[in-house]
Amino acid sequence: MSDRQTQFDQFLDTFPQPLRRGLQSIPQNSGMLDTQYCTAVMETPGMSPESLMVKMLPAARLYARVPISHFQVGAVAKARLSNDSDEFALFMGANTEFRGQALTQTIHAEQAAVVNAWLQGAVQIDAIAVSAAPCGHCRQFLYELETRRALTVIVQQPDRDSYTTERLPDLLPQAFGPQDLSVKTGLISSRANLPQLSLKTVFDDPLVHQALSAAERAYAPYTHNLAGCTIQISDQKIYTGSYVESAAFNPGLSPLHTAIIRMNMDRLANDGNIRRAILVEKPTTISQRGVSELLIDRLAPGIRLEYYEIR
């Protein structure tokens, strides 16, 4: 049994027995606590969505990969999977660092939780809990959300039990966002219409087609660089990622980064070895190819990034 699994089992022991069954499903559901269980937990006296999110932060931190800072950060996003305002699911995220790479490659916990929710079908994010106060980079990333003006940010306090809540605009006054670049929607918007894309050359490869589907989901209102990625690891599991932009540019994430988030949140154990990596994109004023090749060379030496262009 891995150290992370042992620590996760210890986390479960902090909950009353009747509540543990649903929590046990989190590793099998890619860091998600599903709607049905969240609804059941809310029937527990004294339990609120905010308190449950804070109680889940120690488990979220277990997913951190931090070989540089050794500072684990966990985040939990409260998201809706349908338009029913009374139902929600919770999605974990954690920070990821890449040894030997520039710090700009780092994935922050808030980014991971949002992407985990987004790529598992969330239609709206209403709140996010964090084990440490969000940095400016993350506040800017969160401000890209469609729900940015109403988003609640919950910060766990040093005693681990109490927390504070604030609206995102109060944490990012005089914010620069999509509206400043004439973009009327935001990340995870019910108003978004997915394009139908095709490759310049026809390929009969399921992994290439999965990367193309991921490109159709990309959020790229500033450059229109629609891009998607597929990675396959040694146990044949497959993870896809979609490119996501920010009005401030730097807090965006390449499709390879979001695929890595999906991989990390699916595995409490050590990461599997990447055997294939596929990038599909429509290059515009920018391209994801260079940064993806750089990261793949570090994560999987000897593995060539397979690259395909969209019409």
Contacts in CASP RR format, 6 or more apart in sequence:
PFRMAT RR
TARGET T0000
AUTHOR 0000-0000-0000
METHOD contacts of the structure
MODEL  1
MSDRQTQFDQFLDTFPQPLRRGLQSIPQNSGMLDTQYCTAVMETPGMSPE
SLMVKMLPAARLYARVPISHFQVGAVAKARLSNDSDEFALFMGANTEFRG
QALTQTIHAEQAAVVNAWLQGAVQIDAIAVSAAPCGHCRQFLYELETRRA
LTVIVQQPDRDSYTTERLPDLLPQAFGPQDLSVKTGLISSRANLPQLSLK
TVFDDPLVHQALSAAERAYAPYTHNLAGCTIQISDQKIYTGSYVESAAFN
PGLSPLHTAIIRMNMDRLANDGNIRRAILVEKPTTISQRGVSELLIDRLA
PGIRLEYYEIR
2 268 0 8 1.000
2 269 0 8 1.000
2 270 0 8 1.000
4 62 0 8 1.000
4 63 0 8 1.000
4 268 0 8 1.000
4 269 0 8 1.000
5 27 0 8 1.000
5 268 0 8 1.000
5 269 0 8 1.000
7 62 0 8 1.000
8 26 0 8 1.000
8 27 0 8 1.000
8 59 0 8 1.000
8 62 0 8 1.000
8 268 0 8 1.000
11 23 0 8 1.000
11 58 0 8 1.000
11 59 0 8 1.000
11 62 0 8 1.000
12 20 0 8 1.000
12 23 0 8 1.000
12 24 0 8 1.000
14 55 0 8 1.000
14 58 0 8 1.000
15 23 0 8 1.000
15 55 0 8 1.000
19 41 0 8 1.000
19 44 0 8 1.000
22 33 0 8 1.000
22 37 0 8 1.000
23 33 0 8 1.000
23 37 0 8 1.000
23 59 0 8 1.000
25 33 0 8 1.000
25 34 0 8 1.000
25 37 0 8 1.000
26 32 0 8 1.000
26 33 0 8 1.000
26 59 0 8 1.000
26 92 0 8 1.000
27 268 0 8 1.000
30 116 0 8 1.000
30 120 0 8 1.000
30 262 0 8 1.000
30 265 0 8 1.000
30 266 0 8 1.000
31 60 0 8 1.000
31 63 0 8 1.000
31 91 0 8 1.000
31 92 0 8 1.000
31 93 0 8 1.000
31 116 0 8 1.000
31 265 0 8 1.000
31 266 0 8 1.000
32 89 0 8 1.000
32 90 0 8 1.000
32 91 0 8 1.000
32 92 0 8 1.000
32 116 0 8 1.000
32 120 0 8 1.000
33 56 0 8 1.000
33 89 0 8 1.000
33 90 0 8 1.000
33 91 0 8 1.000
34 89 0 8 1.000
35 81 0 8 1.000
35 87 0 8 1.000
35 88 0 8 1.000
35 89 0 8 1.000
38 49 0 8 1.000
38 52 0 8 1.000
38 87 0 8 1.000
38 88 0 8 1.000
38 89 0 8 1.000
38 90 0 8 1.000
39 87 0 8 1.000
41 47 0 8 1.000
41 52 0 8 1.000
42 48 0 8 1.000
42 49 0 8 1.000
42 52 0 8 1.000
49 78 0 8 1.000
49 88 0 8 1.000
49 127 0 8 1.000
50 127 0 8 1.000
50 129 0 8 1.000
50 152 0 8 1.000
50 154 0 8 1.000
50 163 0 8 1.000
50 165 0 8 1.000
51 163 0 8 1.000
52 90 0 8 1.000
53 76 0 8 1.000
53 78 0 8 1.000
53 90 0 8 1.000
53 127 0 8 1.000
53 129 0 8 1.000
53 154 0 8 1.000
54 76 0 8 1.000
54 129 0 8 1.000
54 154 0 8 1.000
54 156 0 8 1.000
54 161 0 8 1.000
54 163 0 8 1.000
56 76 0 8 1.000
56 90 0 8 1.000
56 92 0 8 1.000
56 129 0 8 1.000
57 74 0 8 1.000
57 75 0 8 1.000
57 76 0 8 1.000
57 129 0 8 1.000
57 130 0 8 1.000
57 131 0 8 1.000
57 156 0 8 1.000
58 131 0 8 1.000
58 160 0 8 1.000
59 92 0 8 1.000
60 74 0 8 1.000
60 75 0 8 1.000
60 76 0 8 1.000
60 92 0 8 1.000
60 93 0 8 1.000
60 94 0 8 1.000
60 109 0 8 1.000
60 113 0 8 1.000
60 131 0 8 1.000
61 72 0 8 1.000
61 73 0 8 1.000
61 74 0 8 1.000
61 94 0 8 1.000
61 131 0 8 1.000
62 72 0 8 1.000
62 94 0 8 1.000
62 268 0 8 1.000
63 74 0 8 1.000
63 92 0 8 1.000
63 93 0 8 1.000
63 94 0 8 1.000
63 112 0 8 1.000
63 264 0 8 1.000
63 265 0 8 1.000
63 268 0 8 1.000
64 72 0 8 1.000
64 73 0 8 1.000
64 74 0 8 1.000
64 94 0 8 1.000
64 95 0 8 1.000
64 96 0 8 1.000
64 109 0 8 1.000
65 94 0 8 1.000
65 95 0 8 1.000
65 96 0 8 1.000
65 97 0 8 1.000
65 264 0 8 1.000
65 271 0 8 1.000
66 72 0 8 1.000
66 95 0 8 1.000
66 96 0 8 1.000
66 97 0 8 1.000
67 97 0 8 1.000
67 98 0 8 1.000
67 99 0 8 1.000
68 97 0 8 1.000
68 99 0 8 1.000
68 103 0 8 1.000
69 97 0 8 1.000
71 95 0 8 1.000
72 94 0 8 1.000
72 95 0 8 1.000
72 131 0 8 1.000
73 94 0 8 1.000
73 95 0 8 1.000
73 108 0 8 1.000
73 109 0 8 1.000
73 130 0 8 1.000
73 131 0 8 1.000
73 132 0 8 1.000
74 92 0 8 1.000
74 93 0 8 1.000
74 94 0 8 1.000
74 95 0 8 1.000
74 109 0 8 1.000
74 113 0 8 1.000
74 130 0 8 1.000
74 131 0 8 1.000
75 92 0 8 1.000
75 93 0 8 1.000
75 94 0 8 1.000
75 109 0 8 1.000
75 110 0 8 1.000
75 112 0 8 1.000
75 113 0 8 1.000
75 128 0 8 1.000
75 129 0 8 1.000
75 130 0 8 1.000
75 131 0 8 1.000
76 90 0 8 1.000
76 91 0 8 1.000
76 92 0 8 1.000
76 93 0 8 1.000
76 113 0 8 1.000
76 128 0 8 1.000
76 129 0 8 1.000
77 90 0 8 1.000
77 91 0 8 1.000
77 93 0 8 1.000
77 113 0 8 1.000
77 114 0 8 1.000
77 116 0 8 1.000
77 117 0 8 1.000
77 122 0 8 1.000
77 125 0 8 1.000
77 127 0 8 1.000
77 128 0 8 1.000
78 88 0 8 1.000
78 89 0 8 1.000
78 90 0 8 1.000
78 125 0 8 1.000
78 126 0 8 1.000
78 127 0 8 1.000
78 128 0 8 1.000
78 129 0 8 1.000
79 88 0 8 1.000
79 89 0 8 1.000
79 90 0 8 1.000
79 91 0 8 1.000
79 117 0 8 1.000
79 122 0 8 1.000
79 123 0 8 1.000
79 124 0 8 1.000
79 125 0 8 1.000
79 126 0 8 1.000
79 188 0 8 1.000
80 87 0 8 1.000
80 88 0 8 1.000
80 89 0 8 1.000
80 122 0 8 1.000
80 123 0 8 1.000
80 124 0 8 1.000
80 125 0 8 1.000
80 126 0 8 1.000
81 87 0 8 1.000
81 88 0 8 1.000
81 89 0 8 1.000
81 121 0 8 1.000
81 122 0 8 1.000
81 123 0 8 1.000
82 123 0 8 1.000
83 123 0 8 1.000
83 190 0 8 1.000
88 126 0 8 1.000
89 117 0 8 1.000
89 122 0 8 1.000
91 113 0 8 1.000
91 116 0 8 1.000
91 117 0 8 1.000
91 120 0 8 1.000
91 122 0 8 1.000
92 112 0 8 1.000
92 113 0 8 1.000
92 116 0 8 1.000
92 265 0 8 1.000
93 109 0 8 1.000
93 112 0 8 1.000
93 113 0 8 1.000
93 116 0 8 1.000
93 261 0 8 1.000
93 265 0 8 1.000
94 109 0 8 1.000
94 112 0 8 1.000
94 264 0 8 1.000
94 265 0 8 1.000
95 106 0 8 1.000
95 107 0 8 1.000
95 108 0 8 1.000
95 109 0 8 1.000
95 112 0 8 1.000
96 106 0 8 1.000
96 107 0 8 1.000
96 112 0 8 1.000
96 260 0 8 1.000
96 261 0 8 1.000
96 264 0 8 1.000
97 103 0 8 1.000
97 105 0 8 1.000
97 106 0 8 1.000
97 107 0 8 1.000
98 105 0 8 1.000
98 106 0 8 1.000
98 295 0 8 1.000
98 298 0 8 1.000
98 299 0 8 1.000
99 298 0 8 1.000
100 298 0 8 1.000
101 294 0 8 1.000
101 295 0 8 1.000
101 298 0 8 1.000
104 250 0 8 1.000
105 257 0 8 1.000
105 291 0 8 1.000
105 295 0 8 1.000
107 253 0 8 1.000
107 257 0 8 1.000
107 260 0 8 1.000
107 261 0 8 1.000
108 135 0 8 1.000
108 137 0 8 1.000
108 138 0 8 1.000
108 141 0 8 1.000
109 130 0 8 1.000
109 131 0 8 1.000
109 138 0 8 1.000
110 128 0 8 1.000
110 130 0 8 1.000
110 134 0 8 1.000
110 138 0 8 1.000
110 141 0 8 1.000
110 142 0 8 1.000
111 138 0 8 1.000
111 141 0 8 1.000
111 251 0 8 1.000
111 252 0 8 1.000
111 253 0 8 1.000
111 261 0 8 1.000
112 261 0 8 1.000
112 264 0 8 1.000
112 265 0 8 1.000
113 128 0 8 1.000
114 125 0 8 1.000
114 128 0 8 1.000
114 141 0 8 1.000
114 142 0 8 1.000
114 145 0 8 1.000
114 187 0 8 1.000
114 188 0 8 1.000
115 244 0 8 1.000
115 253 0 8 1.000
115 258 0 8 1.000
115 261 0 8 1.000
115 262 0 8 1.000
116 261 0 8 1.000
116 262 0 8 1.000
116 265 0 8 1.000
117 125 0 8 1.000
117 188 0 8 1.000
118 187 0 8 1.000
118 188 0 8 1.000
118 242 0 8 1.000
118 244 0 8 1.000
119 217 0 8 1.000
119 240 0 8 1.000
119 241 0 8 1.000
119 242 0 8 1.000
119 258 0 8 1.000
119 261 0 8 1.000
119 262 0 8 1.000
122 188 0 8 1.000
123 188 0 8 1.000
123 190 0 8 1.000
124 146 0 8 1.000
124 147 0 8 1.000
124 188 0 8 1.000
124 190 0 8 1.000
125 145 0 8 1.000
125 147 0 8 1.000
125 151 0 8 1.000
125 188 0 8 1.000
126 147 0 8 1.000
126 150 0 8 1.000
126 151 0 8 1.000
126 152 0 8 1.000
127 151 0 8 1.000
127 152 0 8 1.000
127 153 0 8 1.000
127 154 0 8 1.000
128 142 0 8 1.000
128 151 0 8 1.000
128 152 0 8 1.000
128 153 0 8 1.000
128 154 0 8 1.000
129 154 0 8 1.000
129 155 0 8 1.000
129 156 0 8 1.000
129 163 0 8 1.000
130 138 0 8 1.000
130 153 0 8 1.000
130 154 0 8 1.000
130 155 0 8 1.000
130 156 0 8 1.000
131 156 0 8 1.000
132 155 0 8 1.000
132 156 0 8 1.000
133 155 0 8 1.000
134 142 0 8 1.000
134 153 0 8 1.000
134 155 0 8 1.000
134 171 0 8 1.000
136 172 0 8 1.000
137 250 0 8 1.000
137 251 0 8 1.000
138 251 0 8 1.000
139 168 0 8 1.000
139 171 0 8 1.000
139 172 0 8 1.000
140 172 0 8 1.000
140 175 0 8 1.000
140 176 0 8 1.000
140 246 0 8 1.000
140 247 0 8 1.000
140 248 0 8 1.000
140 251 0 8 1.000
141 246 0 8 1.000
141 251 0 8 1.000
141 252 0 8 1.000
142 148 0 8 1.000
142 151 0 8 1.000
142 153 0 8 1.000
142 168 0 8 1.000
143 168 0 8 1.000
143 172 0 8 1.000
143 175 0 8 1.000
143 177 0 8 1.000
143 247 0 8 1.000
144 177 0 8 1.000
144 178 0 8 1.000
144 186 0 8 1.000
144 187 0 8 1.000
144 219 0 8 1.000
144 244 0 8 1.000
144 245 0 8 1.000
144 246 0 8 1.000
144 247 0 8 1.000
144 251 0 8 1.000
145 151 0 8 1.000
145 186 0 8 1.000
145 187 0 8 1.000
145 188 0 8 1.000
146 185 0 8 1.000
146 186 0 8 1.000
146 187 0 8 1.000
146 188 0 8 1.000
146 189 0 8 1.000
146 190 0 8 1.000
146 191 0 8 1.000
147 188 0 8 1.000
148 168 0 8 1.000
148 169 0 8 1.000
148 175 0 8 1.000
148 177 0 8 1.000
148 186 0 8 1.000
149 167 0 8 1.000
149 168 0 8 1.000
149 169 0 8 1.000
150 167 0 8 1.000
151 167 0 8 1.000
151 168 0 8 1.000
152 165 0 8 1.000
152 166 0 8 1.000
152 167 0 8 1.000
152 168 0 8 1.000
153 165 0 8 1.000
153 166 0 8 1.000
153 167 0 8 1.000
153 168 0 8 1.000
153 171 0 8 1.000
154 163 0 8 1.000
154 164 0 8 1.000
154 165 0 8 1.000
155 163 0 8 1.000
155 164 0 8 1.000
155 165 0 8 1.000
155 166 0 8 1.000
156 162 0 8 1.000
156 163 0 8 1.000
157 163 0 8 1.000
157 164 0 8 1.000
169 175 0 8 1.000
176 247 0 8 1.000
176 248 0 8 1.000
177 247 0 8 1.000
177 248 0 8 1.000
178 184 0 8 1.000
178 185 0 8 1.000
178 186 0 8 1.000
178 221 0 8 1.000
178 247 0 8 1.000
180 247 0 8 1.000
181 221 0 8 1.000
181 222 0 8 1.000
181 247 0 8 1.000
183 221 0 8 1.000
183 222 0 8 1.000
183 247 0 8 1.000
185 191 0 8 1.000
185 192 0 8 1.000
185 221 0 8 1.000
186 192 0 8 1.000
186 219 0 8 1.000
186 221 0 8 1.000
187 219 0 8 1.000
187 244 0 8 1.000
192 219 0 8 1.000
194 216 0 8 1.000
194 217 0 8 1.000
195 216 0 8 1.000
195 226 0 8 1.000
196 216 0 8 1.000
197 212 0 8 1.000
197 215 0 8 1.000
197 216 0 8 1.000
197 226 0 8 1.000
197 282 0 8 1.000
197 310 0 8 1.000
197 311 0 8 1.000
198 212 0 8 1.000
198 310 0 8 1.000
198 311 0 8 1.000
199 208 0 8 1.000
199 212 0 8 1.000
199 280 0 8 1.000
199 308 0 8 1.000
199 309 0 8 1.000
199 310 0 8 1.000
199 311 0 8 1.000
200 308 0 8 1.000
200 309 0 8 1.000
200 310 0 8 1.000
200 311 0 8 1.000
201 308 0 8 1.000
203 209 0 8 1.000
203 308 0 8 1.000
207 230 0 8 1.000
207 232 0 8 1.000
207 238 0 8 1.000
207 276 0 8 1.000
207 278 0 8 1.000
208 230 0 8 1.000
208 278 0 8 1.000
208 280 0 8 1.000
208 306 0 8 1.000
208 308 0 8 1.000
210 230 0 8 1.000
210 238 0 8 1.000
210 240 0 8 1.000
211 228 0 8 1.000
211 229 0 8 1.000
211 230 0 8 1.000
211 240 0 8 1.000
211 255 0 8 1.000
211 278 0 8 1.000
211 279 0 8 1.000
211 280 0 8 1.000
211 308 0 8 1.000
212 228 0 8 1.000
212 280 0 8 1.000
212 308 0 8 1.000
212 310 0 8 1.000
213 240 0 8 1.000
214 228 0 8 1.000
214 229 0 8 1.000
214 230 0 8 1.000
214 240 0 8 1.000
214 241 0 8 1.000
214 242 0 8 1.000
214 255 0 8 1.000
214 259 0 8 1.000
214 280 0 8 1.000
215 226 0 8 1.000
215 227 0 8 1.000
215 228 0 8 1.000
215 242 0 8 1.000
215 243 0 8 1.000
215 255 0 8 1.000
215 280 0 8 1.000
215 281 0 8 1.000
215 282 0 8 1.000
215 310 0 8 1.000
216 226 0 8 1.000
217 228 0 8 1.000
217 242 0 8 1.000
218 225 0 8 1.000
218 226 0 8 1.000
218 227 0 8 1.000
218 228 0 8 1.000
218 242 0 8 1.000
218 243 0 8 1.000
218 244 0 8 1.000
218 255 0 8 1.000
219 242 0 8 1.000
219 243 0 8 1.000
219 244 0 8 1.000
219 245 0 8 1.000
220 226 0 8 1.000
220 227 0 8 1.000
220 243 0 8 1.000
220 244 0 8 1.000
220 245 0 8 1.000
221 245 0 8 1.000
222 245 0 8 1.000
222 247 0 8 1.000
222 249 0 8 1.000
223 245 0 8 1.000
223 284 0 8 1.000
223 285 0 8 1.000
223 286 0 8 1.000
224 282 0 8 1.000
224 284 0 8 1.000
225 243 0 8 1.000
225 281 0 8 1.000
225 282 0 8 1.000
225 283 0 8 1.000
225 284 0 8 1.000
225 285 0 8 1.000
225 286 0 8 1.000
225 287 0 8 1.000
225 288 0 8 1.000
226 243 0 8 1.000
226 281 0 8 1.000
226 282 0 8 1.000
226 310 0 8 1.000
227 242 0 8 1.000
227 243 0 8 1.000
227 254 0 8 1.000
227 255 0 8 1.000
227 279 0 8 1.000
227 280 0 8 1.000
227 281 0 8 1.000
227 282 0 8 1.000
227 288 0 8 1.000
228 240 0 8 1.000
228 241 0 8 1.000
228 242 0 8 1.000
228 243 0 8 1.000
228 255 0 8 1.000
228 279 0 8 1.000
228 280 0 8 1.000
228 281 0 8 1.000
228 288 0 8 1.000
229 240 0 8 1.000
229 241 0 8 1.000
229 242 0 8 1.000
229 254 0 8 1.000
229 255 0 8 1.000
229 256 0 8 1.000
229 258 0 8 1.000
229 259 0 8 1.000
229 277 0 8 1.000
229 278 0 8 1.000
229 279 0 8 1.000
229 280 0 8 1.000
229 288 0 8 1.000
229 292 0 8 1.000
230 238 0 8 1.000
230 239 0 8 1.000
230 240 0 8 1.000
230 241 0 8 1.000
230 259 0 8 1.000
230 276 0 8 1.000
230 277 0 8 1.000
230 278 0 8 1.000
231 238 0 8 1.000
231 239 0 8 1.000
231 256 0 8 1.000
231 259 0 8 1.000
231 260 0 8 1.000
231 263 0 8 1.000
231 274 0 8 1.000
231 276 0 8 1.000
231 277 0 8 1.000
231 278 0 8 1.000
232 238 0 8 1.000
232 239 0 8 1.000
232 274 0 8 1.000
232 275 0 8 1.000
232 276 0 8 1.000
232 277 0 8 1.000
233 239 0 8 1.000
233 263 0 8 1.000
233 271 0 8 1.000
233 272 0 8 1.000
233 273 0 8 1.000
233 274 0 8 1.000
233 275 0 8 1.000
234 272 0 8 1.000
234 273 0 8 1.000
234 274 0 8 1.000
234 275 0 8 1.000
235 272 0 8 1.000
237 263 0 8 1.000
237 266 0 8 1.000
239 259 0 8 1.000
239 260 0 8 1.000
239 262 0 8 1.000
239 263 0 8 1.000
239 266 0 8 1.000
240 259 0 8 1.000
240 262 0 8 1.000
241 255 0 8 1.000
241 256 0 8 1.000
241 258 0 8 1.000
241 259 0 8 1.000
241 261 0 8 1.000
241 262 0 8 1.000
242 255 0 8 1.000
242 258 0 8 1.000
243 253 0 8 1.000
243 254 0 8 1.000
243 255 0 8 1.000
243 258 0 8 1.000
243 281 0 8 1.000
243 288 0 8 1.000
244 252 0 8 1.000
244 253 0 8 1.000
244 258 0 8 1.000
245 252 0 8 1.000
246 252 0 8 1.000
253 261 0 8 1.000
254 288 0 8 1.000
254 291 0 8 1.000
254 292 0 8 1.000
254 295 0 8 1.000
255 279 0 8 1.000
255 281 0 8 1.000
255 288 0 8 1.000
255 292 0 8 1.000
256 277 0 8 1.000
256 279 0 8 1.000
256 288 0 8 1.000
256 291 0 8 1.000
256 292 0 8 1.000
256 295 0 8 1.000
256 296 0 8 1.000
257 295 0 8 1.000
260 299 0 8 1.000
263 271 0 8 1.000
263 272 0 8 1.000
264 271 0 8 1.000
273 300 0 8 1.000
274 296 0 8 1.000
274 299 0 8 1.000
274 300 0 8 1.000
274 303 0 8 1.000
275 300 0 8 1.000
275 303 0 8 1.000
276 303 0 8 1.000
276 306 0 8 1.000
277 292 0 8 1.000
277 296 0 8 1.000
277 300 0 8 1.000
277 303 0 8 1.000
277 305 0 8 1.000
277 306 0 8 1.000
278 305 0 8 1.000
278 306 0 8 1.000
278 307 0 8 1.000
278 308 0 8 1.000
279 288 0 8 1.000
279 289 0 8 1.000
279 292 0 8 1.000
279 305 0 8 1.000
279 306 0 8 1.000
279 307 0 8 1.000
279 308 0 8 1.000
280 308 0 8 1.000
280 309 0 8 1.000
280 310 0 8 1.000
281 287 0 8 1.000
281 288 0 8 1.000
281 289 0 8 1.000
281 308 0 8 1.000
281 309 0 8 1.000
281 310 0 8 1.000
282 309 0 8 1.000
282 310 0 8 1.000
282 311 0 8 1.000
283 289 0 8 1.000
283 309 0 8 1.000
289 305 0 8 1.000
289 307 0 8 1.000
292 305 0 8 1.000
293 305 0 8 1.000
296 303 0 8 1.000
296 305 0 8 1.000
END
